[in-house]
Amino acid sequence: MGKIRFIKTESSKAKPDQKKLGFGRYFTDHMFVMNYDEGQGWHDPRIIPYGPFELEPSAMVFHYAQEVFEGLKAYRRADGGIQLFRPIENIRRMNRSCERLSIPVIDEDIFMEALLELVRIEQDWIPSEPDTSLYIRPFVIATEPHVGVHASKSYIFSIITCPVGAYYPEGLNPVKIYVESRDVRAVRGGTGAAKTGGNYAASLRAGETAEKAGFSQVLWLDGIERKYIEEVGSMNVLFKIDGEIVTPPLGGSILPGITRDSCLHILRHWGLPVSERPLAVDELFEAAENGKLEEAFGSGTAAVISPIGTIVYGDKTEIIGGGKIGPLSAKLYDYLTGIQWGRIEDPFNWTVRVV
Ligand SMILES: *Cc1c(COP(=O)(O)O)cnc(C)c1O
């Protein structure tokens, strides 16, 4: 496998204004790249100036979407230190996605080393304004020039990074969502549990339709019975119903979110009742009508926690918690982001110091 080579850029870019970062618009000076070729395995890990790839039009990723990705963040602590949040979980999840997409898995140690080394090299890009961070995007694409359906014999594994602001610059305002009844994002046996671009491509139409109608996300139902709640937009979803936190179980069609897992861990640590069980949309609306739906929120690395204030299903509309963020959602957000940015002690050993 060998050590990571480093080729430094000759022209550092100007850093964007930390107050106007937005999300995913600026990319740093360097990127990590490693190649896979049949017979050779993964080889030539290197950190090089950020720039375009040269690919043949016949590269298989363009035709058969053989691709996986990940998303995590590097956080700047108040003491100037830099840390990652549960990066080993991203590494392992990406390898599980690789297995599902017939992509050769990546050695965990070289992956971790690549993350740490790239973040160390790009550390001046990590913003320090409140709620800002360095978003890290590892991904693998199939590069073999071949129009023919089989697994590619060559791949690129790359990691790019971008300084980002809060996902919702206006703050934690509850969003309006509706229950999607036409499209589904995944089915059991499909690729729903893998972080792969195809799932996103399949979800775009519903997302666009929702936006045009004034909603920020859709609530996805299962693809078989169109009855059970799965996810919200590209986040996992949690509800507080009559004192209990309920979230759909990981049954193969749901992405096993690291934020979801962290929320459940913290809630159990606090001694609160947590249930991972199928939740029918009818049960959810019945609970809402009876005043038992206390809180609802999405969870994911980008937004951390995204409270849901209004939920629409056909001709029914329910306002949750008066359309305001619930006390438990707010407490969870403060606690989780407290650990991530190093403002509070990390009792679970989740953070990994980079510097
Ligand atoms: C990435 C992702 C999530 C959230 O996962 P985290 O590890 O919490 O960021 C949820 N759903 C989908 C579809 C995703 O792609």
Ligand as a Chemical Component Dictionary entry (heavy atoms), coordinates in Angstrom:
data_LIG
# 
_chem_comp.id                   LIG 
_chem_comp.type                 NON-POLYMER 
_chem_comp.pdbx_formal_charge   0 
_chem_comp.three_letter_code    LIG 
# 
loop_
_chem_comp_atom.comp_id 
_chem_comp_atom.atom_id 
_chem_comp_atom.alt_atom_id 
_chem_comp_atom.type_symbol 
_chem_comp_atom.charge 
_chem_comp_atom.model_Cartn_x 
_chem_comp_atom.model_Cartn_y 
_chem_comp_atom.model_Cartn_z 
_chem_comp_atom.pdbx_ordinal 
LIG C1 C1 C 0 -26.006 10.120 4.790  1  
LIG C2 C2 C 0 -27.461 9.822  4.925  2  
LIG C3 C3 C 0 -28.140 9.909  6.159  3  
LIG C4 C4 C 0 -27.491 10.414 7.420  4  
LIG O1 O1 O 0 -26.352 9.721  7.820  5  
LIG P1 P1 P 0 -25.332 10.398 8.839  6  
LIG O2 O2 O 0 -24.294 9.362  9.015  7  
LIG O3 O3 O 0 -26.095 10.694 10.066 8  
LIG O4 O4 O 0 -24.840 11.632 8.174  9  
LIG C5 C5 C 0 -29.477 9.555  6.204  10 
LIG N1 N1 N 0 -30.129 9.161  5.097  11 
LIG C6 C6 C 0 -29.531 9.100  3.887  12 
LIG C7 C7 C 0 -30.314 8.661  2.707  13 
LIG C8 C8 C 0 -28.182 9.428  3.764  14 
LIG O5 O5 O 0 -27.595 9.353  2.570  15 
# 
loop_
_chem_comp_bond.comp_id 
_chem_comp_bond.atom_id_1 
_chem_comp_bond.atom_id_2 
_chem_comp_bond.value_order 
_chem_comp_bond.pdbx_ordinal 
LIG C1 C2 SING 1  
LIG C2 C3 SING 2  
LIG C2 C8 DOUB 3  
LIG C3 C4 SING 4  
LIG C3 C5 DOUB 5  
LIG C4 O1 SING 6  
LIG O1 P1 SING 7  
LIG P1 O2 DOUB 8  
LIG P1 O3 SING 9  
LIG P1 O4 SING 10 
LIG C5 N1 SING 11 
LIG N1 C6 DOUB 12 
LIG C6 C7 SING 13 
LIG C6 C8 SING 14 
LIG C8 O5 SING 15 
# 
